[in-house]
């Protein structure tokens, strides 16, 4: 009888070997968990070091990182003057300015001033070609003079009765007409000389000698720089606190400051922007404060003098209420306060804390009950009973029942 060889080999892993391997793995994992738990129980104090004692700290603590109090800056209520300002920006303007144009057209013959010159009122700035008008003025003056002489001659004949009264009246009318025309011609001739309308500084010139200047041609632009003005637009709510004469601090681009005063307030509120326009004027200012300069301003809205106050960072808001942290028995305690006017650096305190209470200057990062101390003050001494209990645990005191360090005896 012939045996047939099978093509399937017997697997080297039998069911018994697999079960043995799995059991060994489970046993090893269980031992590892037991050892880890024992190590955690023997050395896992709050300090995280062996034996529950952190280096450089009390037994069971984390030294400066957690166990010791946080050094903070403290303050008390102090009297201060608190101001509330509204900050805005704007552009300076001249007290007044004007574009100078000729009354009549003509060729520019001379320019008597240049940009940057300070001129007086009625000073000649330019002369236009007005020869035709000058000749006409001379002619009209001559006509008026002849009419005067003729009237004088006829008045002498009137006494002799050699001339009628009607003829004499007609000649007087001609004289008055000639005098009016002569005056008009002189006035027209004078308009060919361009003069400054007021005292100021020439800030621009747009023509040269020989140009034809019409009545729409701007020859010069003049500005009165004896004072500087600044239009401001304040929201309706803040505008209610601004009065005429209020001081306004103005800052230039080089960080220099000067002061102006509110001289005018618009009688209405702009319905499109909801703002009120104010006009600020300054009569003393630095040389770089010129029309067109960009400035930042602070408008004084409210001022409280000698009121109890705290630094602005000491007060924080929680659920719509204002609080501060007080240092009590080595802990930061949250305390409700009532505040008044808030300034840029300090805030007025109306109620909630006593005058001698020690307040944390900066409430950022502080939580209720956190261990804190004043900056530069020594650490507070821990209670004696607490230190004794921690030392006993560190020296191997009686283990807790039910833990890994004890084993119950079977009955």
Secondary structure by P-SEA (a helix, b strand, c coil): cbbbbbccccccccaaaaaaaaaaaaaaaaaaaaaaaaaaaacccccccccccccccccccccccccbbbbbbbbcbbbbbbbbbbbbbbbbbccbbbbbbbccccccccccccccccccccccccccccaaaaaaaaaaaaaaaaaaaaaaaaaaaaaaccccaaaaaaaaaaaaaaaaaaaaaaaaaaccbbbbccccccccccccccccccccccccccccccbbbbbbbbcaaaaaaccccbbbbbbccccccbbbbbccccccccccccbbbbbbbbccccccccccccbbbbbbccccccccccccccccccccbbbbbbbcccbbbbbbbbbccccccbbbbcccccccccccccccccccccbbbccccccccccaaaaaaaaaaaacccccccccccccccc
